[in-house]
């Protein structure tokens, strides 16, 4: 495929999709912080529609620069406020009859043609979403019971360091579940048979007491200068915050933005940043090669993820990696027992 054909394939719908229930994917979404947009994709005074977690949403940036988000449908006559809605000071104005919503309280603050606001909407009448901005990303907190955040967004200093590059972005639509995708990281055997590595990678795995998890892989890496000591550190804070740091050849930070749209559809964007001196320096080819190789592996995994189902009781053999332990750890992101929580 050409570069343009590859980009189109990465985000195209798949044909003859099997229903989510048939693939054991009709389970609850795990809670956590998830990327909604890049910060520069929402300007002051701008409203945008979003759909995540099987929910229509309206997100806007007020005149004060703060981002707010509500469920999209107006309580009046059901207009979608993400399409044609306006920012009125810091309120979201419905495009149909100009009902104006507060993004913190979830109430209607003003109806310009009415003498009185109906009491049903003077109190909280719609879901408000917790929002944070960090790492040049707008983050949304998801919890099925609308519980306040249980942990915070992690700041990555490289993302806002002026000596590091602007994000280089690759994008995919993955037609699978976030758990299947996450589980891939501890499925050591697939690296040889999907990605063609000579050996099965082994690293140090760290399982946090809270909502964090990390791993460190150290290896000799071949370069035109000969072998160098390289290190790949992966970390996560909840299911939606994931980042990888590469050292040894070219310093690289990858922020993996993965957000569920539906039970069987993920929006994925990989954001890469590298020191400008390395990205544009004598070894710029190596810097590009790191990104190209990660994207290639993602393309290879997508072919499987798009069609695989979730196996709640898989048959595991030695060499598979700590999949049962991963599932036990991942279960903390669900509020109720589900098939997803079963371990082998």
C-alpha positions in Angstrom: 0.0 0.0 0.0 1.0 3.6 -0.6 1.3 5.9 2.4 -2.1 7.5 1.6 -3.7 4.0 1.2 -2.2 2.9 4.6 -3.5 6.0 6.4 -7.0 5.4 4.9 -6.9 1.7 5.8 -6.0 2.5 9.4 -9.3 4.5 10.0 -11.7 2.8 7.6 -14.7 0.8 8.8 -14.3 -3.0 8.5 -16.6 -5.1 6.4 -18.9 -7.9 7.7 -18.3 -6.9 11.3 -19.5 -9.5 13.9 -21.8 -8.1 16.6 -20.1 -7.1 19.9 -22.2 -9.6 21.9 -21.0 -12.5 19.7 -17.4 -11.4 20.4 -18.0 -11.2 24.2 -17.3 -7.4 24.0 -20.7 -6.2 25.4 -19.2 -5.6 28.8 -18.9 -2.4 30.9 -16.4 0.2 30.1 -13.5 0.5 32.5 -13.2 3.7 34.5 -10.4 6.2 34.2 -9.1 9.3 32.4 -9.3 9.2 28.6 -8.2 11.5 25.9 -11.0 13.5 24.3 -9.2 15.9 22.0 -5.8 17.6 21.6 -5.8 21.0 23.3 -5.2 22.8 20.1 -8.3 21.1 18.5 -10.6 23.3 20.6 -10.3 27.0 20.5 -11.8 29.6 22.8 -15.5 30.1 22.0 -15.7 26.8 20.0 -18.2 24.0 20.5 -17.7 20.4 19.1 -19.7 17.2 19.1 -18.0 14.0 20.4 -19.1 10.4 20.8 -17.4 8.3 23.4 -18.6 5.5 25.7 -21.7 5.1 23.5 -22.7 8.6 24.5 -23.3 11.8 22.5 -21.4 14.7 24.0 -20.9 18.4 23.5 -17.6 19.9 24.5 -16.7 23.6 24.5 -14.0 26.1 25.6 -15.4 29.1 27.4 -14.3 32.7 27.1 -12.2 32.0 30.2 -10.3 29.3 28.3 -11.6 26.5 30.4 -12.9 23.3 28.7 -16.3 22.0 29.8 -18.4 19.0 28.6 -22.0 17.8 28.9 -24.2 15.1 27.6 -25.2 16.5 24.2 -29.0 16.5 24.2 -30.9 19.6 25.4 -33.5 18.8 28.1 -36.0 21.1 26.3 -36.8 19.4 23.0 -33.8 17.2 22.5 -31.5 19.3 20.2 -27.9 18.1 19.9 -26.0 21.0 21.4 -22.7 19.8 19.9 -24.0 20.6 16.4 -24.5 24.4 16.0 -24.3 25.1 19.7 -22.6 28.4 20.8 -20.5 29.6 23.6 -22.2 32.4 25.6 -19.6 33.7 28.0 -18.8 30.4 29.6 -22.2 28.7 29.1 -23.2 26.3 26.3 -26.1 27.7 24.3 -28.4 25.3 22.6 -28.8 26.0 18.8 -32.6 25.4 18.9 -34.0 27.9 21.5 -30.8 29.3 23.2 -31.2 27.5 26.5 -27.9 28.2 28.2 -26.2 25.4 30.3 -23.6 25.7 33.0 -20.8 23.1 32.5 -19.9 22.7 36.2 -23.4 22.6 37.8 -25.3 20.9 34.9 -28.2 23.3 35.2 -29.9 25.8 32.9 -28.8 29.3 33.8 -30.7 31.3 31.3 -33.6 31.1 28.8 -33.6 34.4 27.0 -37.3 34.4 25.9 -38.7 33.0 29.2 -39.7 34.9 32.3 -38.9 31.9 34.6 -36.6 28.9 34.2 -38.6 25.6 34.8 -37.6 24.2 38.2 -36.7 20.8 36.7 -33.6 22.4 35.0 -32.8 24.9 37.7 -31.3 21.9 39.6 -28.8 19.5 38.1 -30.5 18.0 35.0 -27.7 16.6 32.9 -24.3 14.9 33.4 -21.3 17.1 33.7 -17.9 15.6 32.9 -14.7 16.1 34.8 -12.1 17.6 32.5 -8.3 18.2 32.8 -5.8 19.6 30.4 -2.3 18.1 30.5 0.4 17.2 28.0 -1.4 19.3 25.4 -4.3 16.9 25.6 -7.9 17.4 26.9 -8.7 14.5 29.3 -12.2 13.3 30.3 -13.0 11.2 33.3 -15.3 8.3 32.8 -17.0 6.3 35.5 -20.2 4.4 35.0 -21.7 5.7 38.3 -20.5 9.2 37.6 -18.1 9.0 40.6 -15.6 11.8 41.0 -12.0 11.1 39.8 -10.2 8.4 41.9 -6.8 9.4 40.6 -5.3 12.2 38.6 -3.8 12.7 35.1 -0.1 12.2 35.0 2.0 15.0 33.6 4.7 14.1 31.1 7.3 17.0 31.1 8.6 16.2 27.5 5.1 17.0 26.1 5.5 20.7 26.9 9.3 21.1 26.8 10.2 23.7 24.1 13.3 21.6 23.3 11.1 18.7 22.2 9.2 18.4 18.9 5.6 19.0 18.1 3.5 15.8 18.2 3.9 13.5 15.3 0.5 11.8 15.1 -0.6 8.4 13.8 -4.3 7.4 13.9 -6.3 4.2 13.9 -9.9 3.0 14.4 -9.6 -0.3 16.2 -12.8 -2.5 16.1 -12.2 -4.3 19.3 -12.2 -3.8 23.1 -9.8 -1.7 25.2 -9.0 -4.7 27.4 -7.9 -6.9 24.5 -5.7 -4.1 23.3 -4.2 -3.6 26.7 -3.6 -7.3 27.3 -1.4 -7.3 24.2 1.4 -5.8 26.2 1.9 -8.8 28.4 1.3 -11.4 25.6 5.0 -12.0 25.0 4.6 -14.9 22.6 2.9 -12.8 19.9 5.9 -10.6 19.4 7.7 -13.4 17.5 4.7 -14.6 15.5 3.0 -11.2 14.7 6.0 -8.8 14.7 8.8 -11.1 13.7 11.1 -10.5 16.6 14.0 -13.0 16.8 13.4 -13.7 20.5 10.5 -13.3 23.0 11.0 -10.0 24.9 11.2 -10.3 28.6 11.1 -7.3 30.9 10.6 -6.2 34.5 6.9 -5.9 35.3 5.7 -3.7 38.1 2.1 -4.0 39.4 1.2 -0.9 41.4 -0.9 -1.0 44.6 -3.2 1.7 43.2 -4.1 2.2 39.5 -0.7 2.3 38.0 1.3 -0.4 36.1 4.7 -0.2 34.4 7.3 -2.4 32.7 11.0 -2.0 31.7 12.6 -3.8 28.7 16.3 -3.6 28.3 18.0 -4.8 25.2 20.9 -4.4 22.8 19.7 -2.4 19.8 21.5 -2.4 16.4 22.4 1.0 14.9 24.8 2.2 12.2 27.2 2.9 15.1 26.9 -0.7 16.3 25.0 -2.1 19.2 23.9 0.3 21.9 22.1 -0.3 25.2 18.5 0.5 24.8 15.6 0.7 27.2 11.8 0.8 26.6 9.7 1.9 29.6 6.0 1.5 29.4 3.6 2.8 32.0 -0.1 3.4 32.6 -2.4 5.1 35.1 -5.7 3.5 34.5 -6.8 2.1 31.2 -6.8 5.4 29.3 -3.4 6.9 30.3 -0.6 5.1 28.6 2.9 6.2 27.6 6.1 4.7 26.5 9.7 6.1 26.7 12.4 4.9 24.4 16.1 5.6 25.2 19.3 4.5 23.7 19.0 5.3 20.0 16.8 8.4 20.0 14.9 9.7 23.0 11.2 9.3 22.2 8.0 9.8 24.2 4.9 8.0 22.9 1.6 8.9 24.5 -1.0 6.3 23.4 -4.4 7.9 23.3 -7.0 5.2 23.4 -10.7 6.0 24.0 -13.7 3.7 23.5 -16.4 5.0 21.1 -18.5 1.8 21.3 -18.0 -1.5 23.0 -16.3 -2.7 19.9 -14.8 0.5 18.6 -11.7 2.4 19.9 -10.3 5.7 18.6 -6.6 5.5 18.8 -4.0 8.2 18.3 -0.3 7.7 18.9 1.4 11.0 19.8 5.2 11.0 19.4 7.6 13.7 20.6 11.4 13.7 20.4 14.2 16.1 21.2 14.5 18.6 18.3 18.2 18.1 18.3 17.8 14.4 17.6 14.7 14.5 15.4 16.3 17.1 13.0 20.0 16.2 13.7 22.5 13.8 12.1 20.5 10.7 13.3 17.1 12.0 12.1 16.7 8.8 10.1 16.9 6.7 13.2 14.4 9.0 14.9 11.9 8.4 12.0 12.7 4.7 12.0 11.6 4.2 15.6 8.2 5.8 14.9 7.8 3.9 11.7 8.5 0.6 13.4 6.0 1.2 16.3 3.4 2.1 13.7 4.1 -1.0 11.7 3.6 -3.2 14.8 0.3 -1.4 15.5 -0.8 -2.1 11.9 0.0 -5.8 12.4 -1.9 -5.9 15.7 -4.9 -4.2 14.2 -5.5 -7.0 11.8 -6.0 -9.3 14.8 -7.8 -6.9 17.1 -10.4 -6.0 14.5 -11.7 -9.6 14.4 -10.8 -11.2 17.7 -13.2 -11.9 20.6 -12.7 -11.9 24.3 -12.1 -15.3 25.9 -13.0 -15.1 29.6 -11.4 -18.4 30.3 -8.5 -18.8 27.9 -6.3 -21.9 27.8 -2.8 -20.6 28.7 0.5 -22.3 28.2 4.0 -21.6 29.5 5.6 -18.8 27.5 2.4 -16.8 27.1 3.2 -14.2 29.6 1.4 -13.2 32.8 -2.1 -12.8 31.2 -4.0 -14.1 34.3 -2.1 -11.7 36.6 -2.8 -8.9 34.2 -6.5 -9.7 34.2 -6.6 -9.8 38.0 -4.9 -6.3 38.0 -7.1 -4.9 35.3 -10.3 -5.9 37.1 -9.9 -3.0 39.5 -11.1 -0.7 36.7 -14.5 -2.2 36.7 -17.2 -1.5 39.3 -19.0 -4.8 39.1 -18.1 -8.4 38.3 -18.2 -9.1 34.6 -16.9 -11.7 32.2 -14.0 -9.4 31.6 -12.8 -9.8 35.1 -12.4 -13.6 34.8 -8.8 -14.8 34.9 -7.4 -18.0 33.4 
